[in-house]
Amino acid sequence: MIFRHAGPQSIRSLLVEGAFRRARINRVAPLEDNFLIREYNRRFLTSVPPRSVLARCTTWSWMIGEHAVHVLVPRRTMPCRCIVYLHGGSYLFTFTRLHWNFLARLATESGSIIIAPDYPLAPKYSWAHAYRMLRNMWERIESEIPAASLTVMGDSAGGGLALGFCQMLRDEGRALPASLVMLSPWLDVTMDNPAIEIIEDKDPFLSVEGLRKAGLAWAHGANPRKPAISPIYGDMTHLPPMSLFIGTKDILLADCRRLRELCAVTGARLDYYEYEHMVHVWVLMPVDESEHAFRQILGIIDTSTACTDFEVWRRWSARE
């Protein structure tokens, strides 16, 4: 299924885009290890759920080595599903406040427990460390939660990681989630798709140079076209039903369209949602178009996953 949202751009969206352009958020700057990445405003980064989330969700976490796996449980809704969420951030940065606000709302309105790992990041760690942690996390999840009630979701780098992770689960013969949802996913860290050049001037958020440097840091000497690093080079067959959301003012659009074509050729199940005028990860932002996409995401979760035994969720809700 291909869905295109082609209405006029909302005032809020125009204001957000204008703010990005004025701040030149997509410029790159030299940081540690002599590679260039786009600057994040670190005031918005927080590796733990902020207080604003605690009003809507109870939270607890467990540790895998030195990395936390956070669990959000909605206060006002009895959960009957589970969403494993992999955050974006160019494989360099942790959660933002936008992530946590989005997840708290998603937990409440979808009736889901959210499991959100703070996975290892470059440049200290590589893709291999992250996959080891996610494999360890999944062993616990699949032993306690039925696969039919599980969704794996991620945005940006986390969207690419979500696809690569599901490819790994399939290849290892492990339980697969009922659904895979990717929000503005980063599918190829090489950034070599020639169609990117056509889009780059329209994108106020991302930098090709910055992403290419961040991708090499994440690869940590491995072939950046390895499917675990750039999942667009992996096998798309025998995966869960996939849904992908992308905007047309996002340089990652080129590879998302490429994935759509690959899935059409291989027969992989992909519902593709393309929003005109939208920037990178607009789904997490306070714009009118994100509300429309959010409702579509709720529909995907509701129709693709099954509610499961109350006792399962009672055990996960009660832990500390």
Buried (B, 14 or more C-beta within 10 A) or exposed (E): EEEEBEEEBBEBBEEBBEEBEEEEBBEBEEBEEEBBBBBBEEEEBBEEBEEEBBEBBBBBBEEBEEBBBBBBBBBEBEBBBBBBBBBBBBBBBBBBBBBBBBBBBBBBBBBBBBBBBBBBBBBEBBBBBBBBBBBBBBEEBBEEBBBBBBBBBBBBBBBBBBBBBBBBBBEEEBBBBBBBBBBBBBBBBBBBBEEBEEBBEBBBBBBBBBBBBBBBBBBBEBEBBBBBBBBBBBBBEEBBBBBBBBBBBBBBBBBBBBBBEBBEEEEBBBBBBBBBBBBBBBBBBEBEBBEBBBEBBBEBBEEBBEBBEEEBBEEBBEEE
